[in-house]
């Protein structure tokens, strides 16, 4: 399916009110079509969502936008926390935060437009996995991994270790960010293909994959689905990937 940045359509950036990178992105990229939505906006009148009916509306920067006016959504908010809701009386914040989180999971899951990344039940911006799960998923995707083992002492302190039982001492780390079918970073073609394979296997639009060398060559270390907006080139590529120019396909 092709989505075009038609007249009046906006790209919604869902983020924390403390996320300075997200808040500053429209100005940094000179993109007036980007609107930032924070949890505080969910307290404004005008929101509605009809599950299964395809209709919804949100409030963004004081404007009501119907779902048909949204070109794409980039999610930088993992969950709604109580600290995001100073306008709610303290006794009700935990309940309201949980309800807002559940609402956003349902709304993001049903949007017809592209979303980076689609929510999981416990995280609004993609799979929220422990390091060990990422290692397992990478191994299933055919990547050579730095195997992980976690130990816990009697006091609850945790220590992540490599397969030989010693804390991994990495000589270097290379990070590659996947955006759709493109890769950004210093890795060679083989590492880029590995990163793409993992992104496809885990069903995300964007993923940063870290490879580490502990003396046996570069191997998969860990990954993070958090949309990388700190780099303007990567941020622009993500927005262009989600929303094709009018008349162009994705």
C-alpha positions in Angstrom: 0.0 0.0 0.0 1.3 3.5 -0.9 0.8 6.5 1.4 1.5 9.9 0.1 2.1 13.2 2.0 -1.0 14.8 0.5 -2.1 18.3 1.2 -3.0 18.9 4.9 -1.7 15.5 6.1 0.5 15.5 9.1 3.2 13.1 10.5 2.6 12.5 14.2 5.6 12.1 16.5 4.4 10.5 19.7 6.9 11.4 22.4 7.6 12.3 26.1 7.3 15.9 27.1 11.0 15.5 28.2 12.2 14.2 24.9 14.1 17.2 23.6 15.3 15.4 20.5 11.7 14.7 19.4 10.4 18.1 20.5 13.0 19.9 18.4 12.8 17.7 15.3 10.2 19.7 13.3 12.4 22.9 13.6 15.7 21.0 13.0 14.4 19.4 9.8 12.3 22.4 8.8 9.3 20.1 8.6 6.1 22.0 9.5 4.1 18.8 8.6 5.4 17.1 11.8 3.3 17.5 14.9 4.5 16.3 18.3 2.0 14.6 20.6 2.7 14.1 24.3 0.7 12.3 27.0 -0.6 15.6 28.2 -2.4 16.0 24.9 -4.6 13.0 25.7 -6.3 15.1 28.4 -7.6 17.5 25.8 -11.1 17.2 24.5 -11.5 16.0 20.9 -10.0 12.5 21.0 -12.1 9.5 19.9 -11.4 5.9 18.8 -13.9 3.4 17.4 -12.2 -0.1 17.5 -12.8 -2.0 14.4 -14.6 0.9 12.6 -11.4 2.6 11.4 -12.4 6.0 12.7 -10.4 8.0 15.2 -9.3 11.6 15.9 -6.5 13.0 18.0 -5.6 16.4 19.4 -2.1 17.6 18.3 -0.8 21.0 19.2 -4.3 22.2 19.8 -5.7 20.9 16.5 -8.1 18.0 16.0 -6.8 15.6 13.4 -8.9 12.8 12.0 -7.2 9.5 11.1 -7.5 10.4 7.4 -5.4 13.5 8.0 -2.5 11.5 9.5 0.2 10.4 7.0 2.3 8.4 9.5 3.2 8.0 13.1 6.7 7.8 14.7 6.5 6.5 18.3 9.3 7.6 20.7 7.3 7.0 23.8 7.7 3.5 25.4 4.8 3.9 27.8 2.8 6.6 29.6 4.3 7.2 33.0 2.8 9.1 36.0 5.4 11.8 35.7 4.0 12.8 32.3 0.6 13.7 33.8 1.1 16.6 36.2 -2.3 17.9 35.3 -4.0 14.8 36.9 -4.5 14.7 40.6 -1.8 12.5 42.2 -4.2 9.8 43.5 -5.5 9.1 40.0 -2.2 9.3 38.0 -1.3 5.6 38.0 -4.8 4.7 36.8 -4.9 7.4 34.1 -1.4 6.5 32.9 -2.4 2.8 32.5 -5.6 3.7 30.7 -3.8 6.1 28.3 -1.2 3.4 27.6 -3.9 0.9 26.8 -5.7 3.4 24.6 -2.5 4.2 22.6 -1.7 0.5 22.1 -5.2 -0.1 20.6 -5.1 3.1 18.5 -1.6 2.6 17.1 -2.4 -1.1 16.3 -5.4 -0.2 14.2 -4.1 2.9 12.3 -4.1 2.2 8.6 -1.1 4.6 8.0 2.5 3.5 8.5 3.7 3.4 12.1 7.3 3.2 13.3 7.3 1.0 15.2 4.0 -0.8 15.9 3.4 -1.3 19.6 3.7 -4.5 21.6 1.5 -5.0 24.7 4.1 -3.7 27.1 5.8 -1.0 24.9 4.4 1.6 22.5 7.5 1.7 20.2 8.1 -1.9 19.3 9.2 -5.1 21.0 10.4 -4.5 24.6 12.8 -7.4 25.0 15.6 -8.2 27.4 19.0 -8.5 26.0 18.8 -12.3 26.1 15.7 -12.3 23.9 17.4 -10.2 21.3 20.4 -12.6 21.3 18.0 -15.5 20.8 16.1 -13.7 18.0 19.4 -12.8 16.2 20.5 -16.4 16.4 17.2 -17.6 14.9 17.7 -15.1 12.1 21.1 -16.6 11.3 23.4 -14.1 12.9 26.6 -15.1 14.7 26.0 -13.8 18.3 27.9 -13.0 21.4 26.1 -15.5 23.6 24.7 -14.1 26.8 24.4 -15.5 30.3 23.1 -13.5 33.3 24.0 -14.3 36.9 22.3 -13.0 40.1 24.0 -13.0 43.5 22.3 -13.3 46.9 21.9 -9.5 47.1 20.1 -9.3 43.7 23.0 -7.8 41.8 23.1 -8.9 38.2 26.1 -9.5 35.9 25.8 -10.0 32.2 28.5 -12.4 30.9 29.6 -14.0 27.8 29.4 -17.8 27.1 32.7 -18.5 28.9 31.5 -16.9 32.1 33.7 -13.8 32.0 32.4 -10.3 31.5 32.8 -9.5 27.8 35.7 -7.1 27.0 34.9 -5.6 23.7 37.6 -4.3 21.4 35.2 -2.3 19.3 31.5 -1.9 18.7 29.8 -1.0 15.4 26.2 0.2 15.3 24.0 0.0 12.2 20.6 1.6 12.0 18.0 0.1 9.7 15.3 2.2 8.1 13.1 0.2 5.9 15.5 -1.3 3.4 18.3 1.2 4.0 21.2 1.0 6.5 23.2 3.8 8.2 26.5 3.3 10.0 30.1 2.1 9.4 29.5 -1.6 8.9 30.4 -3.5 5.8 27.8 -5.0 3.4 27.7 -8.3 5.3 26.9 -6.6 8.6 24.3 -4.5 6.9 22.6 -7.6 5.5 22.6 -9.1 9.0 21.0 -6.0 10.4 18.4 -6.0 7.7 17.7 -9.7 8.3 17.0 -9.1 12.0 14.8 -6.1 11.3 12.7 -8.2 8.8 12.6 -11.1 11.2 11.3 -9.0 14.1 8.8 -7.0 11.9 10.0 -3.5 12.7 10.4 -0.4 10.4 13.5 0.8 12.1 16.1 -0.9 14.3 19.6 -0.1 15.6 21.8 -3.2 15.7 25.0 -3.3 17.7 27.9 -5.7 16.8 30.8 -6.2 19.1 34.3 -7.7 18.7 35.7 -9.4 21.8 38.6 -10.9 19.9 36.8 -13.4 17.6 35.5 -10.9 15.0 32.3 -8.9 14.9 29.3 -10.7 16.2 25.8 -9.6 17.1 25.7 -7.9 20.5 22.3 -6.4 21.0 19.6 -4.4 19.3 17.2 -1.5 20.1 14.0 -0.6 18.2 14.0 2.9 19.6 13.6 5.3 16.6 17.0 7.1 16.1 16.1 10.8 15.5 19.3 12.2 16.9 20.9 12.0 13.5 19.2 14.2 10.9 20.1 12.0 8.0 18.5 8.9 9.7 15.5 10.9 10.9 14.9 12.3 7.4 15.2 8.8 5.9 12.7 7.4 8.3 10.2 10.1 7.6 10.7 9.6 3.8 10.4 5.9 4.2 7.1 6.1 6.0 5.5 8.8 3.8 6.2 8.7 0.1 6.1 12.0 -1.8 2.9 12.4 -3.7 2.8 10.0 -6.7 5.6 7.9 -5.4 5.5 4.4 -4.0 7.1 3.0 -0.8 
